[in-house]
């Protein structure tokens, strides 16, 4: 894969991560299906994005089984340097 394609994929991922953050921050408790439809990607991609947010940038994302959606369990602001996780 060439650099241009890698950069495009990183940009798309960054846009999704920010969008997921905004949706969770809004209090709407989005689920994977809703997010996948919103960003026109698979549920698996959203699951990977949620896991990235949790593990690489310590987003306190929890899942509410009663409301069937994600929420922040603590006040959280997304950092600017997202792609520093190895």
PDB file of N, CA, C and O in Angstrom:
ATOM      1  N   UNK A   1       0.854  -1.180   0.000  1.00  0.00           N
ATOM      2  CA  UNK A   1       0.000   0.000   0.000  1.00  0.00           C
ATOM      3  C   UNK A   1       0.896   1.237   0.000  1.00  0.00           C
ATOM      4  O   UNK A   1       1.840   1.330   0.784  1.00  0.00           O
ATOM      5  N   UNK A   2       0.592   2.181  -0.883  1.00  0.00           N
ATOM      6  CA  UNK A   2       1.440   3.366  -0.963  1.00  0.00           C
ATOM      7  C   UNK A   2       1.069   4.382   0.118  1.00  0.00           C
ATOM      8  O   UNK A   2       0.032   4.267   0.771  1.00  0.00           O
ATOM      9  N   UNK A   3       1.935   5.371   0.291  1.00  0.00           N
ATOM     10  CA  UNK A   3       1.737   6.378   1.338  1.00  0.00           C
ATOM     11  C   UNK A   3       0.445   7.162   1.176  1.00  0.00           C
ATOM     12  O   UNK A   3      -0.215   7.486   2.163  1.00  0.00           O
ATOM     13  N   UNK A   4       0.085   7.465  -0.052  1.00  0.00           N
ATOM     14  CA  UNK A   4      -1.132   8.235  -0.299  1.00  0.00           C
ATOM     15  C   UNK A   4      -2.364   7.478   0.211  1.00  0.00           C
ATOM     16  O   UNK A   4      -3.253   8.075   0.818  1.00  0.00           O
ATOM     17  N   UNK A   5      -2.414   6.174  -0.036  1.00  0.00           N
ATOM     18  CA  UNK A   5      -3.543   5.368   0.433  1.00  0.00           C
ATOM     19  C   UNK A   5      -3.549   5.270   1.955  1.00  0.00           C
ATOM     20  O   UNK A   5      -4.606   5.356   2.580  1.00  0.00           O
ATOM     21  N   UNK A   6      -2.372   5.090   2.551  1.00  0.00           N
ATOM     22  CA  UNK A   6      -2.275   5.021   4.013  1.00  0.00           C
ATOM     23  C   UNK A   6      -2.749   6.320   4.646  1.00  0.00           C
ATOM     24  O   UNK A   6      -3.475   6.306   5.640  1.00  0.00           O
ATOM     25  N   UNK A   7      -2.334   7.441   4.067  1.00  0.00           N
ATOM     26  CA  UNK A   7      -2.746   8.742   4.592  1.00  0.00           C
ATOM     27  C   UNK A   7      -4.249   8.939   4.463  1.00  0.00           C
ATOM     28  O   UNK A   7      -4.882   9.494   5.361  1.00  0.00           O
ATOM     29  N   UNK A   8      -4.822   8.488   3.357  1.00  0.00           N
ATOM     30  CA  UNK A   8      -6.262   8.603   3.158  1.00  0.00           C
ATOM     31  C   UNK A   8      -7.011   7.765   4.200  1.00  0.00           C
ATOM     32  O   UNK A   8      -8.009   8.218   4.761  1.00  0.00           O
ATOM     33  N   UNK A   9      -6.531   6.547   4.456  1.00  0.00           N
ATOM     34  CA  UNK A   9      -7.159   5.680   5.457  1.00  0.00           C
ATOM     35  C   UNK A   9      -7.038   6.284   6.855  1.00  0.00           C
ATOM     36  O   UNK A   9      -7.982   6.217   7.643  1.00  0.00           O
ATOM     37  N   UNK A  10      -5.894   6.866   7.163  1.00  0.00           N
ATOM     38  CA  UNK A  10      -5.714   7.513   8.465  1.00  0.00           C
ATOM     39  C   UNK A  10      -6.664   8.693   8.622  1.00  0.00           C
ATOM     40  O   UNK A  10      -7.247   8.898   9.687  1.00  0.00           O
ATOM     41  N   UNK A  11      -6.812   9.464   7.551  1.00  0.00           N
ATOM     42  CA  UNK A  11      -7.715  10.609   7.595  1.00  0.00           C
ATOM     43  C   UNK A  11      -9.158  10.146   7.806  1.00  0.00           C
ATOM     44  O   UNK A  11      -9.893  10.737   8.597  1.00  0.00           O
ATOM     45  N   UNK A  12      -9.558   9.092   7.098  1.00  0.00           N
ATOM     46  CA  UNK A  12     -10.914   8.563   7.260  1.00  0.00           C
ATOM     47  C   UNK A  12     -11.125   8.051   8.682  1.00  0.00           C
ATOM     48  O   UNK A  12     -12.182   8.267   9.275  1.00  0.00           O
ATOM     49  N   UNK A  13     -10.110   7.369   9.227  1.00  0.00           N
ATOM     50  CA  UNK A  13     -10.220   6.873  10.593  1.00  0.00           C
ATOM     51  C   UNK A  13     -10.321   8.027  11.580  1.00  0.00           C
ATOM     52  O   UNK A  13     -11.140   7.994  12.499  1.00  0.00           O
ATOM     53  N   UNK A  14      -9.497   9.040  11.392  1.00  0.00           N
ATOM     54  CA  UNK A  14      -9.539  10.208  12.277  1.00  0.00           C
ATOM     55  C   UNK A  14     -10.915  10.857  12.231  1.00  0.00           C
ATOM     56  O   UNK A  14     -11.464  11.224  13.270  1.00  0.00           O
ATOM     57  N   UNK A  15     -11.473  11.000  11.039  1.00  0.00           N
ATOM     58  CA  UNK A  15     -12.812  11.583  10.909  1.00  0.00           C
ATOM     59  C   UNK A  15     -13.866  10.739  11.633  1.00  0.00           C
ATOM     60  O   UNK A  15     -14.767  11.279  12.274  1.00  0.00           O
ATOM     61  N   UNK A  16     -13.745   9.405  11.525  1.00  0.00           N
ATOM     62  CA  UNK A  16     -14.683   8.526  12.233  1.00  0.00           C
ATOM     63  C   UNK A  16     -14.516   8.655  13.739  1.00  0.00           C
ATOM     64  O   UNK A  16     -15.501   8.753  14.470  1.00  0.00           O
ATOM     65  N   UNK A  17     -13.256   8.655  14.211  1.00  0.00           N
ATOM     66  CA  UNK A  17     -13.015   8.746  15.648  1.00  0.00           C
ATOM     67  C   UNK A  17     -13.593  10.029  16.225  1.00  0.00           C
ATOM     68  O   UNK A  17     -14.212  10.013  17.288  1.00  0.00           O
ATOM     69  N   UNK A  18     -13.392  11.130  15.532  1.00  0.00           N
ATOM     70  CA  UNK A  18     -13.951  12.403  15.988  1.00  0.00           C
ATOM     71  C   UNK A  18     -15.476  12.355  15.945  1.00  0.00           C
ATOM     72  O   UNK A  18     -16.145  12.840  16.858  1.00  0.00           O
ATOM     73  N   UNK A  19     -16.025  11.764  14.874  1.00  0.00           N
ATOM     74  CA  UNK A  19     -17.476  11.635  14.764  1.00  0.00           C
ATOM     75  C   UNK A  19     -18.066  10.750  15.845  1.00  0.00           C
ATOM     76  O   UNK A  19     -19.109  11.072  16.415  1.00  0.00           O
ATOM     77  N   UNK A  20     -17.405   9.635  16.131  1.00  0.00           N
ATOM     78  CA  UNK A  20     -17.866   8.746  17.206  1.00  0.00           C
ATOM     79  C   UNK A  20     -17.833   9.496  18.527  1.00  0.00           C
ATOM     80  O   UNK A  20     -18.785   9.441  19.305  1.00  0.00           O
ATOM     81  N   UNK A  21     -16.741  10.193  18.774  1.00  0.00           N
ATOM     82  CA  UNK A  21     -16.609  10.999  19.999  1.00  0.00           C
ATOM     83  C   UNK A  21     -17.757  12.003  20.107  1.00  0.00           C
ATOM     84  O   UNK A  21     -18.371  12.127  21.167  1.00  0.00           O
ATOM     85  N   UNK A  22     -18.048  12.709  19.035  1.00  0.00           N
ATOM     86  CA  UNK A  22     -19.117  13.708  19.055  1.00  0.00           C
ATOM     87  C   UNK A  22     -20.473  13.066  19.324  1.00  0.00           C
ATOM     88  O   UNK A  22     -21.285  13.617  20.067  1.00  0.00           O
ATOM     89  N   UNK A  23     -20.722  11.907  18.725  1.00  0.00           N
ATOM     90  CA  UNK A  23     -21.990  11.212  18.945  1.00  0.00           C
ATOM     91  C   UNK A  23     -22.139  10.766  20.395  1.00  0.00           C
ATOM     92  O   UNK A  23     -23.207  10.919  20.989  1.00  0.00           O
ATOM     93  N   UNK A  24     -21.069  10.214  20.964  1.00  0.00           N
ATOM     94  CA  UNK A  24     -21.117   9.781  22.364  1.00  0.00           C
ATOM     95  C   UNK A  24     -21.251  10.992  23.277  1.00  0.00           C
ATOM     96  O   UNK A  24     -22.032  10.974  24.227  1.00  0.00           O
ATOM     97  N   UNK A  25     -20.496  12.033  22.992  1.00  0.00           N
ATOM     98  CA  UNK A  25     -20.520  13.252  23.796  1.00  0.00           C
ATOM     99  C   UNK A  25     -21.903  13.898  23.798  1.00  0.00           C
ATOM    100  O   UNK A  25     -22.290  14.538  24.776  1.00  0.00           O
ATOM    101  N   UNK A  26     -22.642  13.735  22.711  1.00  0.00           N
ATOM    102  CA  UNK A  26     -23.971  14.346  22.606  1.00  0.00           C
ATOM    103  C   UNK A  26     -24.981  13.710  23.563  1.00  0.00           C
ATOM    104  O   UNK A  26     -26.042  14.276  23.827  1.00  0.00           O
ATOM    105  N   UNK A  27     -24.638  12.523  24.080  1.00  0.00           N
ATOM    106  CA  UNK A  27     -25.552  11.851  24.995  1.00  0.00           C
ATOM    107  C   UNK A  27     -26.583  10.988  24.297  1.00  0.00           C
ATOM    108  O   UNK A  27     -27.499  10.474  24.939  1.00  0.00           O
ATOM    109  N   UNK A  28     -26.446  10.821  22.989  1.00  0.00           N
ATOM    110  CA  UNK A  28     -27.448  10.059  22.232  1.00  0.00           C
ATOM    111  C   UNK A  28     -27.299   8.544  22.391  1.00  0.00           C
ATOM    112  O   UNK A  28     -28.146   7.785  21.919  1.00  0.00           O
ATOM    113  N   UNK A  29     -26.227   8.102  23.051  1.00  0.00           N
ATOM    114  CA  UNK A  29     -25.930   6.681  23.268  1.00  0.00           C
ATOM    115  C   UNK A  29     -26.034   5.854  21.989  1.00  0.00           C
ATOM    116  O   UNK A  29     -26.860   4.947  21.891  1.00  0.00           O
ATOM    117  N   UNK A  30     -25.186   6.178  21.011  1.00  0.00           N
ATOM    118  CA  UNK A  30     -25.216   5.443  19.743  1.00  0.00           C
ATOM    119  C   UNK A  30     -24.718   4.013  19.927  1.00  0.00           C
ATOM    120  O   UNK A  30     -23.915   3.739  20.819  1.00  0.00           O
ATOM    121  N   UNK A  31     -25.193   3.113  19.088  1.00  0.00           N
ATOM    122  CA  UNK A  31     -24.679   1.743  19.110  1.00  0.00           C
ATOM    123  C   UNK A  31     -23.858   1.504  17.843  1.00  0.00           C
ATOM    124  O   UNK A  31     -23.783   2.370  16.971  1.00  0.00           O
ATOM    125  N   UNK A  32     -23.253   0.339  17.749  1.00  0.00           N
ATOM    126  CA  UNK A  32     -22.366   0.036  16.621  1.00  0.00           C
ATOM    127  C   UNK A  32     -23.090   0.080  15.287  1.00  0.00           C
ATOM    128  O   UNK A  32     -22.543   0.567  14.298  1.00  0.00           O
ATOM    129  N   UNK A  33     -24.306  -0.422  15.252  1.00  0.00           N
ATOM    130  CA  UNK A  33     -25.074  -0.416  13.996  1.00  0.00           C
ATOM    131  C   UNK A  33     -25.352   1.001  13.523  1.00  0.00           C
ATOM    132  O   UNK A  33     -25.197   1.308  12.341  1.00  0.00           O
ATOM    133  N   UNK A  34     -25.760   1.857  14.436  1.00  0.00           N
ATOM    134  CA  UNK A  34     -26.044   3.250  14.074  1.00  0.00           C
ATOM    135  C   UNK A  34     -24.788   3.951  13.589  1.00  0.00           C
ATOM    136  O   UNK A  34     -24.817   4.671  12.591  1.00  0.00           O
ATOM    137  N   UNK A  35     -23.685   3.740  14.297  1.00  0.00           N
ATOM    138  CA  UNK A  35     -22.427   4.379  13.910  1.00  0.00           C
ATOM    139  C   UNK A  35     -21.933   3.856  12.567  1.00  0.00           C
ATOM    140  O   UNK A  35     -21.442   4.624  11.740  1.00  0.00           O
ATOM    141  N   UNK A  36     -22.064   2.544  12.349  1.00  0.00           N
ATOM    142  CA  UNK A  36     -21.640   1.962  11.071  1.00  0.00           C
ATOM    143  C   UNK A  36     -22.434   2.561   9.916  1.00  0.00           C
ATOM    144  O   UNK A  36     -21.874   2.873   8.865  1.00  0.00           O
ATOM    145  N   UNK A  37     -23.719   2.716  10.111  1.00  0.00           N
ATOM    146  CA  UNK A  37     -24.563   3.307   9.066  1.00  0.00           C
ATOM    147  C   UNK A  37     -24.205   4.778   8.853  1.00  0.00           C
ATOM    148  O   UNK A  37     -24.136   5.253   7.720  1.00  0.00           O
ATOM    149  N   UNK A  38     -23.984   5.481   9.939  1.00  0.00           N
ATOM    150  CA  UNK A  38     -23.653   6.902   9.876  1.00  0.00           C
ATOM    151  C   UNK A  38     -22.363   7.160   9.092  1.00  0.00           C
ATOM    152  O   UNK A  38     -22.271   8.120   8.327  1.00  0.00           O
ATOM    153  N   UNK A  39     -21.364   6.283   9.296  1.00  0.00           N
ATOM    154  CA  UNK A  39     -20.063   6.482   8.661  1.00  0.00           C
ATOM    155  C   UNK A  39     -19.838   5.579   7.454  1.00  0.00           C
ATOM    156  O   UNK A  39     -18.752   5.552   6.875  1.00  0.00           O
ATOM    157  N   UNK A  40     -20.877   4.844   7.087  1.00  0.00           N
ATOM    158  CA  UNK A  40     -20.835   3.984   5.904  1.00  0.00           C
ATOM    159  C   UNK A  40     -19.665   2.988   5.941  1.00  0.00           C
ATOM    160  O   UNK A  40     -18.927   2.824   4.970  1.00  0.00           O
ATOM    161  N   UNK A  41     -19.526   2.334   7.099  1.00  0.00           N
ATOM    162  CA  UNK A  41     -18.510   1.306   7.291  1.00  0.00           C
ATOM    163  C   UNK A  41     -19.165   0.102   7.961  1.00  0.00           C
ATOM    164  O   UNK A  41     -20.344   0.147   8.312  1.00  0.00           O
ATOM    165  N   UNK A  42     -18.411  -0.955   8.134  1.00  0.00           N
ATOM    166  CA  UNK A  42     -18.947  -2.159   8.774  1.00  0.00           C
ATOM    167  C   UNK A  42     -18.989  -2.005  10.292  1.00  0.00           C
ATOM    168  O   UNK A  42     -18.313  -1.153  10.869  1.00  0.00           O
ATOM    169  N   UNK A  43     -19.796  -2.848  10.916  1.00  0.00           N
ATOM    170  CA  UNK A  43     -19.854  -2.884  12.377  1.00  0.00           C
ATOM    171  C   UNK A  43     -18.483  -3.278  12.933  1.00  0.00           C
ATOM    172  O   UNK A  43     -18.077  -2.787  13.986  1.00  0.00           O
ATOM    173  N   UNK A  44     -17.781  -4.149  12.238  1.00  0.00           N
ATOM    174  CA  UNK A  44     -16.431  -4.554  12.667  1.00  0.00           C
ATOM    175  C   UNK A  44     -15.476  -3.361  12.698  1.00  0.00           C
ATOM    176  O   UNK A  44     -14.654  -3.242  13.606  1.00  0.00           O
ATOM    177  N   UNK A  45     -15.587  -2.489  11.715  1.00  0.00           N
ATOM    178  CA  UNK A  45     -14.746  -1.285  11.684  1.00  0.00           C
ATOM    179  C   UNK A  45     -15.057  -0.403  12.880  1.00  0.00           C
ATOM    180  O   UNK A  45     -14.141   0.102  13.529  1.00  0.00           O
ATOM    181  N   UNK A  46     -16.331  -0.209  13.179  1.00  0.00           N
ATOM    182  CA  UNK A  46     -16.730   0.598  14.342  1.00  0.00           C
ATOM    183  C   UNK A  46     -16.210  -0.051  15.621  1.00  0.00           C
ATOM    184  O   UNK A  46     -15.724   0.644  16.512  1.00  0.00           O
ATOM    185  N   UNK A  47     -16.306  -1.362  15.719  1.00  0.00           N
ATOM    186  CA  UNK A  47     -15.803  -2.064  16.908  1.00  0.00           C
ATOM    187  C   UNK A  47     -14.304  -1.822  17.087  1.00  0.00           C
ATOM    188  O   UNK A  47     -13.838  -1.595  18.204  1.00  0.00           O
ATOM    189  N   UNK A  48     -13.556  -1.872  15.989  1.00  0.00           N
ATOM    190  CA  UNK A  48     -12.120  -1.587  16.054  1.00  0.00           C
ATOM    191  C   UNK A  48     -11.871  -0.134  16.464  1.00  0.00           C
ATOM    192  O   UNK A  48     -10.963   0.147  17.247  1.00  0.00           O
ATOM    193  N   UNK A  49     -12.672   0.779  15.938  1.00  0.00           N
ATOM    194  CA  UNK A  49     -12.524   2.198  16.298  1.00  0.00           C
ATOM    195  C   UNK A  49     -12.804   2.417  17.787  1.00  0.00           C
ATOM    196  O   UNK A  49     -12.067   3.139  18.458  1.00  0.00           O
ATOM    197  N   UNK A  50     -13.862   1.799  18.298  1.00  0.00           N
ATOM    198  CA  UNK A  50     -14.195   1.924  19.723  1.00  0.00           C
ATOM    199  C   UNK A  50     -13.046   1.357  20.569  1.00  0.00           C
ATOM    200  O   UNK A  50     -12.642   1.961  21.562  1.00  0.00           O
ATOM    201  N   UNK A  51     -12.533   0.206  20.168  1.00  0.00           N
ATOM    202  CA  UNK A  51     -11.411  -0.407  20.892  1.00  0.00           C
ATOM    203  C   UNK A  51     -10.178   0.494  20.843  1.00  0.00           C
ATOM    204  O   UNK A  51      -9.472   0.620  21.844  1.00  0.00           O
ATOM    205  N   UNK A  52      -9.908   1.123  19.696  1.00  0.00           N
ATOM    206  CA  UNK A  52      -8.795   2.064  19.577  1.00  0.00           C
ATOM    207  C   UNK A  52      -8.989   3.229  20.549  1.00  0.00           C
ATOM    208  O   UNK A  52      -8.059   3.613  21.259  1.00  0.00           O
ATOM    209  N   UNK A  53     -10.189   3.785  20.574  1.00  0.00           N
ATOM    210  CA  UNK A  53     -10.465   4.896  21.486  1.00  0.00           C
ATOM    211  C   UNK A  53     -10.241   4.477  22.942  1.00  0.00           C
ATOM    212  O   UNK A  53      -9.674   5.232  23.731  1.00  0.00           O
ATOM    213  N   UNK A  54     -10.682   3.290  23.285  1.00  0.00           N
ATOM    214  CA  UNK A  54     -10.528   2.803  24.664  1.00  0.00           C
ATOM    215  C   UNK A  54      -9.073   2.526  25.026  1.00  0.00           C
ATOM    216  O   UNK A  54      -8.596   2.979  26.067  1.00  0.00           O
ATOM    217  N   UNK A  55      -8.374   1.795  24.187  1.00  0.00           N
ATOM    218  CA  UNK A  55      -7.050   1.306  24.570  1.00  0.00           C
ATOM    219  C   UNK A  55      -5.904   2.254  24.237  1.00  0.00           C
ATOM    220  O   UNK A  55      -4.937   2.345  24.993  1.00  0.00           O
ATOM    221  N   UNK A  56      -6.002   2.945  23.138  1.00  0.00           N
ATOM    222  CA  UNK A  56      -4.881   3.783  22.713  1.00  0.00           C
ATOM    223  C   UNK A  56      -4.954   5.206  23.223  1.00  0.00           C
ATOM    224  O   UNK A  56      -3.924   5.845  23.435  1.00  0.00           O
ATOM    225  N   UNK A  57      -6.151   5.704  23.420  1.00  0.00           N
ATOM    226  CA  UNK A  57      -6.245   7.078  23.913  1.00  0.00           C
ATOM    227  C   UNK A  57      -7.092   7.189  25.181  1.00  0.00           C
ATOM    228  O   UNK A  57      -7.541   8.270  25.563  1.00  0.00           O
ATOM    229  N   UNK A  58      -7.292   6.039  25.816  1.00  0.00           N
ATOM    230  CA  UNK A  58      -7.916   5.987  27.148  1.00  0.00           C
ATOM    231  C   UNK A  58      -9.281   6.650  27.251  1.00  0.00           C
ATOM    232  O   UNK A  58      -9.593   7.274  28.265  1.00  0.00           O
ATOM    233  N   UNK A  59     -10.082   6.522  26.226  1.00  0.00           N
ATOM    234  CA  UNK A  59     -11.440   7.060  26.275  1.00  0.00           C
ATOM    235  C   UNK A  59     -12.280   6.167  27.197  1.00  0.00           C
ATOM    236  O   UNK A  59     -12.319   4.950  27.012  1.00  0.00           O
ATOM    237  N   UNK A  60     -12.945   6.762  28.179  1.00  0.00           N
ATOM    238  CA  UNK A  60     -13.737   5.968  29.130  1.00  0.00           C
ATOM    239  C   UNK A  60     -15.099   5.578  28.542  1.00  0.00           C
ATOM    240  O   UNK A  60     -16.147   5.946  29.073  1.00  0.00           O
ATOM    241  N   UNK A  61     -15.061   4.833  27.446  1.00  0.00           N
ATOM    242  CA  UNK A  61     -16.290   4.440  26.760  1.00  0.00           C
ATOM    243  C   UNK A  61     -16.837   3.173  27.401  1.00  0.00           C
ATOM    244  O   UNK A  61     -16.129   2.180  27.569  1.00  0.00           O
ATOM    245  N   UNK A  62     -18.104   3.233  27.752  1.00  0.00           N
ATOM    246  CA  UNK A  62     -18.817   2.088  28.314  1.00  0.00           C
ATOM    247  C   UNK A  62     -20.027   1.806  27.430  1.00  0.00           C
ATOM    248  O   UNK A  62     -20.456   2.648  26.642  1.00  0.00           O
ATOM    249  N   UNK A  63     -20.558   0.606  27.584  1.00  0.00           N
ATOM    250  CA  UNK A  63     -21.767   0.221  26.844  1.00  0.00           C
ATOM    251  C   UNK A  63     -22.891   0.034  27.834  1.00  0.00           C
ATOM    252  O   UNK A  63     -22.741  -0.681  28.825  1.00  0.00           O
ATOM    253  N   UNK A  64     -24.021   0.674  27.570  1.00  0.00           N
ATOM    254  CA  UNK A  64     -25.209   0.547  28.407  1.00  0.00           C
ATOM    255  C   UNK A  64     -26.125  -0.499  27.776  1.00  0.00           C
ATOM    256  O   UNK A  64     -26.750  -0.230  26.749  1.00  0.00           O
ATOM    257  N   UNK A  65     -26.213  -1.695  28.380  1.00  0.00           N
ATOM    258  CA  UNK A  65     -27.035  -2.756  27.777  1.00  0.00           C
ATOM    259  C   UNK A  65     -28.528  -2.439  27.791  1.00  0.00           C
ATOM    260  O   UNK A  65     -29.275  -2.959  26.962  1.00  0.00           O
ATOM    261  N   UNK A  66     -28.973  -1.593  28.720  1.00  0.00           N
ATOM    262  CA  UNK A  66     -30.392  -1.234  28.780  1.00  0.00           C
ATOM    263  C   UNK A  66     -30.778  -0.254  27.672  1.00  0.00           C
ATOM    264  O   UNK A  66     -31.831  -0.389  27.048  1.00  0.00           O
ATOM    265  N   UNK A  67     -29.924   0.718  27.441  1.00  0.00           N
ATOM    266  CA  UNK A  67     -30.164   1.699  26.373  1.00  0.00           C
ATOM    267  C   UNK A  67     -29.569   1.230  25.047  1.00  0.00           C
ATOM    268  O   UNK A  67     -29.836   1.809  23.994  1.00  0.00           O
ATOM    269  N   UNK A  68     -28.758   0.170  25.116  1.00  0.00           N
ATOM    270  CA  UNK A  68     -28.104  -0.414  23.938  1.00  0.00           C
ATOM    271  C   UNK A  68     -27.260   0.598  23.169  1.00  0.00           C
ATOM    272  O   UNK A  68     -27.404   0.766  21.958  1.00  0.00           O
ATOM    273  N   UNK A  69     -26.377   1.266  23.905  1.00  0.00           N
ATOM    274  CA  UNK A  69     -25.522   2.245  23.258  1.00  0.00           C
ATOM    275  C   UNK A  69     -24.323   2.613  24.115  1.00  0.00           C
ATOM    276  O   UNK A  69     -24.237   2.256  25.290  1.00  0.00           O
ATOM    277  N   UNK A  70     -23.407   3.330  23.499  1.00  0.00           N
ATOM    278  CA  UNK A  70     -22.170   3.739  24.157  1.00  0.00           C
ATOM    279  C   UNK A  70     -22.339   5.085  24.856  1.00  0.00           C
ATOM    280  O   UNK A  70     -23.134   5.930  24.442  1.00  0.00           O
ATOM    281  N   UNK A  71     -21.565   5.258  25.930  1.00  0.00           N
ATOM    282  CA  UNK A  71     -21.542   6.524  26.657  1.00  0.00           C
ATOM    283  C   UNK A  71     -20.171   6.676  27.314  1.00  0.00           C
ATOM    284  O   UNK A  71     -19.415   5.712  27.432  1.00  0.00           O
ATOM    285  N   UNK A  72     -19.864   7.902  27.738  1.00  0.00           N
ATOM    286  CA  UNK A  72     -18.639   8.145  28.492  1.00  0.00           C
ATOM    287  C   UNK A  72     -18.963   8.015  29.974  1.00  0.00           C
ATOM    288  O   UNK A  72     -19.939   8.584  30.461  1.00  0.00           O
ATOM    289  N   UNK A  73     -18.124   7.253  30.687  1.00  0.00           N
ATOM    290  CA  UNK A  73     -18.333   7.070  32.122  1.00  0.00           C
ATOM    291  C   UNK A  73     -17.674   8.186  32.940  1.00  0.00           C
ATOM    292  O   UNK A  73     -17.818   8.233  34.162  1.00  0.00           O
ATOM    293  N   UNK A  74     -16.960   9.071  32.270  1.00  0.00           N
ATOM    294  CA  UNK A  74     -16.312  10.218  32.908  1.00  0.00           C
ATOM    295  C   UNK A  74     -16.198  11.331  31.877  1.00  0.00           C
ATOM    296  O   UNK A  74     -16.323  11.091  30.676  1.00  0.00           O
ATOM    297  N   UNK A  75     -15.962  12.540  32.347  1.00  0.00           N
ATOM    298  CA  UNK A  75     -15.754  13.665  31.441  1.00  0.00           C
ATOM    299  C   UNK A  75     -14.536  13.345  30.578  1.00  0.00           C
ATOM    300  O   UNK A  75     -13.508  12.897  31.085  1.00  0.00           O
ATOM    301  N   UNK A  76     -14.660  13.576  29.283  1.00  0.00           N
ATOM    302  CA  UNK A  76     -13.571  13.205  28.382  1.00  0.00           C
ATOM    303  C   UNK A  76     -13.505  14.143  27.190  1.00  0.00           C
ATOM    304  O   UNK A  76     -14.523  14.479  26.585  1.00  0.00           O
ATOM    305  N   UNK A  77     -12.297  14.556  26.868  1.00  0.00           N
ATOM    306  CA  UNK A  77     -12.031  15.311  25.640  1.00  0.00           C
ATOM    307  C   UNK A  77     -11.009  14.532  24.837  1.00  0.00           C
ATOM    308  O   UNK A  77     -10.010  14.063  25.381  1.00  0.00           O
ATOM    309  N   UNK A  78     -11.253  14.396  23.566  1.00  0.00           N
ATOM    310  CA  UNK A  78     -10.376  13.617  22.692  1.00  0.00           C
ATOM    311  C   UNK A  78      -9.065  14.381  22.459  1.00  0.00           C
ATOM    312  O   UNK A  78      -9.097  15.576  22.167  1.00  0.00           O
ATOM    313  N   UNK A  79      -7.912  13.707  22.585  1.00  0.00           N
ATOM    314  CA  UNK A  79      -6.636  14.384  22.358  1.00  0.00           C
ATOM    315  C   UNK A  79      -6.378  14.616  20.865  1.00  0.00           C
ATOM    316  O   UNK A  79      -6.934  13.926  20.010  1.00  0.00           O
ATOM    317  N   UNK A  80      -5.552  15.567  20.582  1.00  0.00           N
ATOM    318  CA  UNK A  80      -5.254  15.891  19.179  1.00  0.00           C
ATOM    319  C   UNK A  80      -4.292  14.874  18.558  1.00  0.00           C
ATOM    320  O   UNK A  80      -4.415  14.566  17.373  1.00  0.00           O
ATOM    321  N   UNK A  81      -3.366  14.362  19.310  1.00  0.00           N
ATOM    322  CA  UNK A  81      -2.355  13.448  18.765  1.00  0.00           C
ATOM    323  C   UNK A  81      -2.834  11.993  18.810  1.00  0.00           C
ATOM    324  O   UNK A  81      -2.288  11.179  19.554  1.00  0.00           O
ATOM    325  N   UNK A  82      -3.843  11.677  18.023  1.00  0.00           N
ATOM    326  CA  UNK A  82      -4.472  10.355  18.049  1.00  0.00           C
ATOM    327  C   UNK A  82      -3.588   9.215  17.578  1.00  0.00           C
ATOM    328  O   UNK A  82      -3.710   8.097  18.079  1.00  0.00           O
ATOM    329  N   UNK A  83      -2.721   9.465  16.649  1.00  0.00           N
ATOM    330  CA  UNK A  83      -2.002   8.381  16.005  1.00  0.00           C
ATOM    331  C   UNK A  83      -0.629   8.121  16.619  1.00  0.00           C
ATOM    332  O   UNK A  83       0.315   7.784  15.905  1.00  0.00           O
ATOM    333  N   UNK A  84      -0.514   8.273  17.916  1.00  0.00           N
ATOM    334  CA  UNK A  84       0.745   7.985  18.581  1.00  0.00           C
ATOM    335  C   UNK A  84       0.767   6.593  19.197  1.00  0.00           C
ATOM    336  O   UNK A  84       1.813   6.160  19.680  1.00  0.00           O
ATOM    337  N   UNK A  85      -0.340   5.890  19.196  1.00  0.00           N
ATOM    338  CA  UNK A  85      -0.418   4.544  19.760  1.00  0.00           C
ATOM    339  C   UNK A  85       0.342   3.577  18.870  1.00  0.00           C
ATOM    340  O   UNK A  85       0.181   3.591  17.649  1.00  0.00           O
ATOM    341  N   UNK A  86       1.141   2.765  19.456  1.00  0.00           N
ATOM    342  CA  UNK A  86       1.922   1.779  18.683  1.00  0.00           C
ATOM    343  C   UNK A  86       1.283   0.428  18.805  1.00  0.00           C
ATOM    344  O   UNK A  86       1.779  -0.543  18.234  1.00  0.00           O
TER     345      UNK A  86
END
